[in-house]
Amino acid sequence: MMLKSLTGRLAALIGIVIASSTPLAAQSVSPSAAPVEWVRYAEQVQTALTGLLKGDSEAALRFRSYVDGMRNAQNQQSSSLLLKVWIADDGTVSRIDFTPFAHEEANADLRSLIEGKRLDTLPPPDMLQPLHLVVELQSAPADGPVTANALGATPN
């Protein structure tokens, strides 16, 4: 499964949210109001996660196979996956959150593909987290490889 490049700027689609000490007092920034460096960093994270999901590791192949099976069972052309991503000061993905899949192996595979991976760039020091990203996995054409389109998501 290959991942298709981003369509359009993620600036209008990336949501950045951080929870303060109380869940009801979460801070958020609309994508249009986010500083440019936050948007650029979110684009870099999206590219990095896209690369991890399209990898050739056993976990990546198994995860994509599971998602393909779900999509086929639901007679859909694509599947969207909302990820909340926390990144430590050293650029390591410290945590992800997502709606769990029915099979624990798919959940474990997704976590193993992303959590603990060190990204090439460090987050801006004052950037709100988590990043909310949507990865849309598209089915393959009959005569070509499976593709996926990674898009950013707005905050909840």
Secondary structure, DSSP 4 states (H G I P E B T S, - for coil): -EEEPP-S-GGGT-EEEE--SSGGG-EEE-TTTS-HHHHHHHHHHHHHHHHHHT--SHHHHHHHHHHHHHHHHTT-SEEEEEEEEEE-TTSBEEEEE-PPPSSHHHHHHHHHHHTTPBPSSPPPTT--S-EEEEEEEEPPPTTS--EEEEEE----
